[in-house]
Structures are given as C-alpha cells and as structure tokens.
Amino acid sequence: MRLRRQCTLLDLVQVVNEFARNEDEVVATVTYLINSGRVRLCGTFAGATIAVRPPLPSSVTWGDVSSSAEATLL
C-alpha cells in the first residue's frame, strides 16, 4: 500500500489534529512534516515551508503582539 504524500494544508492539519494532544503538538508536527519533505502540499500552499518564530516570553500577552502570526508560511 502506497501512502499519499501530497495533500492540502487543511487535510494535513485535520489528520494530525485527530492524534495530537494539543495545538502546540499539531503545529510542531505539521511544521516538521512539511519542512522535512515527508509531506508535500498541493493547492494554495504548494511548495511552501513554515518558518517558526521562538515562543513569546510568558510575560508577554497577545494584546502586546502585533497582528503577525507565530508561524508563517514562506
């Protein structure tokens, strides 16, 4: 049986979310799968990689952060 290795970002997030314990695990797993080349995205994000910024210090709240996201697609 051959596994499908190309999917949309939504497909990937939905499948990983079924098995992950929390959102951080979803983000880490999806990022690894895409950036390692184990999964190739098709559709809008075909060929994209994910750049992950270091986590914010616990003293910073979301109100202090501009509208930029923690993880962005390149």
C-alpha positions as CSV (number, residue, x, y, z in Angstrom):
1,M,0.0,0.0,0.0
2,R,1.4,3.3,-1.0
3,L,0.7,6.3,1.2
4,R,-0.5,9.6,-0.3
5,R,2.3,12.1,0.4
6,Q,0.8,15.2,-1.2
7,C,-2.2,17.0,0.4
8,T,-3.6,20.4,1.2
9,L,-2.6,22.2,4.4
10,L,-6.2,21.8,5.7
11,D,-6.1,18.0,5.0
12,L,-2.8,17.7,6.9
13,V,-3.9,19.8,9.9
14,Q,-7.2,17.9,10.2
15,V,-5.5,14.5,10.2
16,V,-2.7,15.5,12.7
17,N,-5.3,17.1,14.9
18,E,-7.1,13.7,15.3
19,F,-4.0,12.3,17.0
20,A,-2.3,15.3,18.7
21,R,-2.8,16.1,22.4
22,N,-2.9,19.9,22.0
23,E,-2.5,22.7,19.4
24,D,1.3,23.0,20.1
25,E,1.7,19.4,19.1
26,V,-0.3,20.0,15.9
27,V,1.8,23.0,14.9
28,A,5.1,21.2,15.7
29,T,4.1,18.0,13.8
30,V,2.7,19.8,10.7
31,T,5.8,22.1,10.6
32,Y,8.1,19.0,10.8
33,L,6.3,17.1,8.2
34,I,6.2,20.0,5.7
35,N,9.8,21.3,6.3
36,S,11.3,17.8,6.2
37,G,9.7,17.0,2.9
38,R,7.8,14.0,4.2
39,V,4.6,15.7,3.1
40,R,4.3,18.0,0.0
41,L,1.5,20.5,-0.1
42,C,-0.7,21.0,-3.1
43,G,-3.1,23.8,-3.8
44,T,-2.6,27.3,-2.5
45,F,0.5,26.4,-0.3
46,A,2.2,24.1,-2.8
47,G,6.0,24.3,-2.3
48,A,5.7,26.3,0.9
49,T,7.7,25.8,4.0
50,I,6.9,27.0,7.5
51,A,9.1,29.4,9.5
52,V,8.6,29.2,13.2
53,R,9.5,32.0,15.5
54,P,10.6,31.3,19.0
55,P,7.8,31.4,21.6
56,L,7.0,34.6,23.3
57,P,8.1,35.1,26.9
58,S,5.4,34.2,29.4
59,S,5.3,37.9,30.5
60,V,4.0,39.0,27.0
61,T,0.3,38.7,26.3
62,W,-1.4,38.5,22.9
63,G,-2.5,42.1,23.4
64,D,1.1,43.1,23.3
65,V,1.7,41.4,19.9
66,S,1.1,42.9,16.5
67,S,-1.2,41.1,14.1
68,S,1.7,38.9,12.8
69,A,1.3,35.2,13.4
70,E,3.6,32.9,15.5
71,A,4.1,30.6,12.5
72,T,4.1,32.0,8.9
73,L,4.2,30.2,5.6
74,L,7.1,31.2,3.3
